[in-house]
Amino acid sequence: MAARRGEKIDHSTDFHTDRLMLHTLGVGLEQVTQFILNEVPDFAAFETWIIHTAGMPSADSIARINALTHQTALPTSVLAWQTELAAMPDVLSKDDLRHWDEQGFVILHEAVPAQDSAAAAQVIWDTLNAREDDVESWYHGEHANIMVQLFQSPAFDANRRSARIHKAFAQLWQTTDLWVTTDRCGFNVPERPGHSFRGPDLHWDMSLHQPVPFGTQGILYLTDTPPEQGALTLVPGFQHRLNAWMDSLPADADPREQDLHALGSRPIGGKAGDMVIWNQLLPHGSRPNRGTKPRIVQYINMLPSTLPVQEIWR
């Protein structure tokens, strides 16, 4: 709204804090963007919408946001959780971490219990008015476009609270002071005549202007997802090659318009309840589903309290 008024915005200080605040309040960034652009609310209306959409935030959530924005003390319950998380046995082994360093991604097996992944998958089936035993129901409506703008559900929240997921991110970020995202879901149906793959294909979600800060991204498989079933696709190890590759491009070349699959893309399958976490420097995306079932996923990420935001988009 400030940008609409022609005001200068310092994304480097404001954007990340705003992002953490919205995630903690339980609303997705796409939801917020659409509401603000369509309704142009005043603050009171915006506050009412958040509560109506995601419910009243917990006392701990409010206290943690205040600690972030006003440097007040963290509640003892949050400090206790961080202490407990730090003492929890590692969920990523030395081999896992070596693979992360070399390939830029890691698979956390059994990130959530089977009943939790099944419950979240069922919420998506029900919301889309689709059934696993009715193939035609998979293809009606907007949900045939992979990304599902679905954010709020107790089943999704249960997965976001997974101690194993939090511990994995804590190992990668080397801190327990992390904030879980309120992100969307995915429903990627098999290709068939009249319905071809719509993407998103390989891409990056951050600016490629140097230096690119370290960051993570994550996807939780809610059902068994073999590689051919539209699995997440990455270019393993590209975090070590990005700078040299960028330097090799002609000065006027758009890196996002290159054949990123030629860099060595690979589908990463998994079982229901497995989570893939990857370095944000890796090109990533969905792929055509050549399997027999939809790929059903929940996106989950963790972010630290401070994170550089690149002002220049490339």
Phi and psi in degrees as a GROMACS rama.xvg file:
@    title "Ramachandran Plot"
@    xaxis  label "Phi"
@    yaxis  label "Psi"
@TYPE xy
-63.4509  -40.378  ALA-2
-63.2807  -37.6574  ALA-3
-60.1419  -32.848  ARG-4
-84.4449  1.95827  ARG-5
80.8896  15.8406  GLY-6
-85.3371  145.956  GLU-7
-75.7178  136.362  LYS-8
-116.22  130.236  ILE-9
-94.1073  89.3909  ASP-10
-62.0503  -28.1692  HIS-11
-64.5634  -26.5308  SER-12
-109.485  -30.9444  THR-13
-93.8934  -39.7846  ASP-14
-62.2384  -46.9672  PHE-15
-65.5913  -41.9833  HIS-16
-62.3599  -44.1977  THR-17
-59.8686  -41.3014  ASP-18
-62.6121  -46.4913  ARG-19
-62.5416  -39.6325  LEU-20
-62.6791  -46.0787  MET-21
-66.4786  -43.2087  LEU-22
-58.154  -42.6409  HIS-23
-70.4991  -30.3179  THR-24
-75.4446  -10.3759  LEU-25
90.7239  20.5381  GLY-26
-116.975  144.577  VAL-27
-82.048  151.113  GLY-28
-61.6012  -38.3527  LEU-29
-65.3809  -39.9341  GLU-30
-59.9153  -47.5226  GLN-31
-62.7807  -45.6466  VAL-32
-58.7759  -47.4598  THR-33
-64.5398  -40.9615  GLN-34
-64.5752  -45.6289  PHE-35
-66.2046  -43.6646  ILE-36
-67.8071  -37.2248  LEU-37
-82.7843  -35.8773  ASN-38
-103.5  -21.1824  GLU-39
44.488  61.7127  VAL-40
-78.8695  156.818  PRO-41
-80.9896  177.758  ASP-42
-63.0128  -41.4794  PHE-43
-62.331  -41.3111  ALA-44
-67.8159  -37.3701  ALA-45
-64.1846  -44.0089  PHE-46
-62.198  -43.3542  GLU-47
-62.8756  -41.5441  THR-48
-62.8579  -41.8329  TRP-49
-59.5499  -47.2084  ILE-50
-65.6191  -39.7045  ILE-51
-65.34  -36.5591  HIS-52
-80.11  -44.9873  THR-53
-116.596  -4.43766  ALA-54
87.9733  167.415  GLY-55
-68.0912  127.465  MET-56
-65.5833  152.323  PRO-57
-69.8338  161.699  SER-58
-60.8415  -37.9322  ALA-59
-64.6549  -40.1627  ASP-60
-62.9333  -44.7604  SER-61
-63.15  -43.9467  ILE-62
-63.9397  -38.4625  ALA-63
-69.7125  -38.8748  ARG-64
-62.4403  -43.3284  ILE-65
-63.8058  -37.263  ASN-66
-63.7245  -36.5381  ALA-67
-70.0001  -44.2486  LEU-68
-91.5209  -25.9241  THR-69
-124.928  9.12785  HIS-70
57.3521  34.51  GLN-71
-82.6812  170.612  THR-72
-71.9243  142.77  ALA-73
-70.7398  143.856  LEU-74
-65.2359  149.711  PRO-75
-60.7938  -31.3774  THR-76
-65.6333  -37.4294  SER-77
-69.8799  -42.9631  VAL-78
-61.7143  -39.0238  LEU-79
-65.0664  -40.9835  ALA-80
-62.2471  -43.5591  TRP-81
-65.5734  -37.6012  GLN-82
-66.1041  -42.2402  THR-83
-63.9356  -40.2063  GLU-84
-65.3321  -41.1081  LEU-85
-62.8567  -34.5683  ALA-86
-83.4394  -12.577  ALA-87
-66.3299  139.428  MET-88
-57.0329  146.105  PRO-89
-60.001  142.287  ASP-90
-102.355  -16.9673  VAL-91
-105.296  123.618  LEU-92
-77.0662  174.326  SER-93
-61.3732  -37.454  LYS-94
-66.221  -39.4611  ASP-95
-59.7155  -46.5257  ASP-96
-68.6315  -33.9203  LEU-97
-65.0735  -41.824  ARG-98
-63.0471  -40.4458  HIS-99
-59.528  -47.3647  TRP-100
-63.6767  -38.4799  ASP-101
-82.8645  -46.73  GLU-102
-101.178  -17.1423  GLN-103
83.7861  9.70025  GLY-104
-151.379  163.272  PHE-105
-149.27  148.237  VAL-106
-106.16  120.091  ILE-107
-93.7932  103.512  LEU-108
-74.0948  143.045  HIS-109
51.4601  49.2149  GLU-110
-62.6398  -33.8628  ALA-111
-133.242  155.688  VAL-112
-63.3577  156.833  PRO-113
-57.3942  -39.6881  ALA-114
-67.4462  -28.54  GLN-115
-76.1019  -40.0448  ASP-116
-67.422  -38.3543  SER-117
-65.6505  -39.7275  ALA-118
-64.7667  -41.4901  ALA-119
-67.0759  -40.3114  ALA-120
-60.5639  -40.0457  ALA-121
-65.6837  -36.0102  GLN-122
-59.4463  -41.2478  VAL-123
-67.9239  -46.5758  ILE-124
-53.7715  -48.8446  TRP-125
-66.0166  -41.7935  ASP-126
-65.0346  -36.3602  THR-127
-84.3923  -0.287748  LEU-128
53.821  44.828  ASN-129
-125.332  156.006  ALA-130
-130.339  144.248  ARG-131
-61.9505  -31.7022  GLU-132
-91.6662  8.10807  ASP-133
-127.031  90.9661  ASP-134
-57.8117  -39.7832  VAL-135
-61.8213  -29.7745  GLU-136
-69.5445  -15.5978  SER-137
-71.1309  -21.9497  TRP-138
-108.008  0.113944  TYR-139
-90.6676  151.718  HIS-140
78.3108  -176.707  GLY-141
-71.2252  -17.6882  GLU-142
-66.7148  -10.0341  HIS-143
-71.3875  0.236411  ALA-144
-101.066  30.0494  ASN-145
70.8509  -64.019  ILE-146
-75.4359  130.445  MET-147
-115.192  116.902  VAL-148
-79.4973  69.9636  GLN-149
-128.662  121.607  LEU-150
-125.211  -36.9092  PHE-151
-102.978  124.78  GLN-152
-173.012  139.589  SER-153
-56.668  -32.2486  PRO-154
-67.0107  -39.5773  ALA-155
-66.9228  -41.638  PHE-156
-62.3433  -36.9793  ASP-157
-60.1496  -41.4752  ALA-158
-68.3031  -38.0046  ASN-159
-65.0792  -24.5493  ARG-160
-89.7549  0.139598  ARG-161
-53.5823  122.708  SER-162
-64.5995  -34.9037  ALA-163
-64.9262  -40.4307  ARG-164
-66.1538  -45.3155  ILE-165
-59.7827  -41.9769  HIS-166
-65.4541  -40.1322  LYS-167
-60.9506  -47.2055  ALA-168
-64.9452  -37.1057  PHE-169
-61.707  -38.0294  ALA-170
-65.6078  -40.4675  GLN-171
-73.261  -39.8834  LEU-172
-84.6424  -15.3788  TRP-173
60.5441  39.2326  GLN-174
-160.614  149.351  THR-175
-94.6833  -4.93344  THR-176
-83.4876  74.5086  ASP-177
-124.411  152.918  LEU-178
-118.825  127.791  TRP-179
-83.6519  142.193  VAL-180
-81.9076  152.224  THR-181
-101.341  93.1863  THR-182
-113.648  175.587  ASP-183
-89.9282  -170.151  ARG-184
-123.023  177.598  CYS-185
-141.869  146.417  GLY-186
-143.516  94.7208  PHE-187
-105.432  108.518  ASN-188
-87.2697  156.984  VAL-189
-61.6245  144.781  PRO-190
-67.1348  149.353  GLU-191
-159.789  167.326  ARG-192
-53.4324  128.787  PRO-193
90.123  -9.11051  GLY-194
-140.927  98.4589  HIS-195
-101.515  168.096  SER-196
-60.9747  130.966  PHE-197
-109.566  2.99358  ARG-198
83.9821  -174.752  GLY-199
-76.4168  138.395  PRO-200
-83.7276  -167.526  ASP-201
-57.4342  135.576  LEU-202
-163.312  175.711  HIS-203
-119.644  151.827  TRP-204
-104.774  7.89728  ASP-205
-131.853  167.671  MET-206
-67.7186  142.55  SER-207
-93.6567  5.82893  LEU-208
-66.715  131.873  HIS-209
-79.4289  147.243  GLN-210
-84.2685  139.558  PRO-211
-85.8895  123.009  VAL-212
-71.2831  157.246  PRO-213
-62.2902  141.395  PHE-214
-160.757  158.779  GLY-215
-119.534  160.893  THR-216
-143.215  157.592  GLN-217
-150.752  150.084  GLY-218
-136.847  131.095  ILE-219
-105.948  119.089  LEU-220
-76.6582  123.52  TYR-221
-93.2856  -14.6886  LEU-222
-137.536  163.271  THR-223
-55.9575  131.258  ASP-224
-135.788  88.385  THR-225
-67.2967  162.262  PRO-226
-53.3787  -36.8675  PRO-227
-76.1531  -7.33821  GLU-228
-94.3877  45.4245  GLN-229
68.9155  28.8829  GLY-230
-62.8455  156.104  ALA-231
-50.1017  134.899  LEU-232
-119.625  132.068  THR-233
-128.913  167.185  LEU-234
-109.446  91.9988  VAL-235
-57.6606  140.264  PRO-236
77.4221  1.1082  GLY-237
-70.8199  -13.8283  PHE-238
-62.1114  -24.1071  GLN-239
-86.037  -13.7295  HIS-240
-112.903  -10.0033  ARG-241
-57.1684  -50.6912  LEU-242
-61.6661  -45.9255  ASN-243
-65.0436  -38.9613  ALA-244
-64.8097  -42.8509  TRP-245
-61.0659  -42.7304  MET-246
-65.1735  -25.4923  ASP-247
-80.6502  -13.16  SER-248
-77.8067  149.412  LEU-249
-57.4164  152.271  PRO-250
-57.8281  -32.8922  ALA-251
-96.0931  8.31841  ASP-252
-82.2179  139.118  ALA-253
-90.0296  115.4  ASP-254
-61.105  -25.3281  PRO-255
-78.4065  -12.3241  ARG-256
-100.636  6.08845  GLU-257
-82.4104  166.506  GLN-258
-77.9412  90.6301  ASP-259
-72.5158  -24.0241  LEU-260
-65.9608  -28.458  HIS-261
-67.0249  -13.5041  ALA-262
-78.9612  -8.72745  LEU-263
111.918  50.7144  GLY-264
-71.6502  152.118  SER-265
-149.878  129.394  ARG-266
-75.5999  138.481  PRO-267
-115.006  100.828  ILE-268
-82.3993  174.791  GLY-269
-172.506  169.008  GLY-270
-88.4587  164.129  LYS-271
-56.9785  129.535  ALA-272
93.9339  -9.28168  GLY-273
-80.9916  148.225  ASP-274
-125.937  133.492  MET-275
-103.106  124.819  VAL-276
-114.052  133.575  ILE-277
-135.693  155.425  TRP-278
-69.3369  131.686  ASN-279
-65.226  -10.8018  GLN-280
-73.6931  -15.0566  LEU-281
-79.1136  130.193  LEU-282
-58.1435  138.53  PRO-283
-150.126  162.475  HIS-284
172.647  179.751  GLY-285
-79.4098  178.144  SER-286
-145.794  162.632  ARG-287
-55.2244  134.586  PRO-288
-85.3594  108.321  ASN-289
-105.452  16.5491  ARG-290
-92.7892  -158.44  GLY-291
-115.48  -5.44291  THR-292
-130.508  157.414  LYS-293
-66.7766  150.56  PRO-294
-88.0851  120.6  ARG-295
-118.829  123.043  ILE-296
-140.785  162.881  VAL-297
-127.401  131.352  GLN-298
-89.0242  129.698  TYR-299
-139.048  132.712  ILE-300
-138.882  164.86  ASN-301
-129.53  139.509  MET-302
-130.094  144.079  LEU-303
-78.0793  170.896  PRO-304
-66.2512  -31.5405  SER-305
-124.295  138.642  THR-306
-157.076  126.883  LEU-307
-62.822  142.263  PRO-308
-119.93  120.778  VAL-309
-73.7693  121.104  GLN-310
-73.3304  -31.3055  GLU-311
-93.0249  125.231  ILE-312
-94.6278  128.217  TRP-313
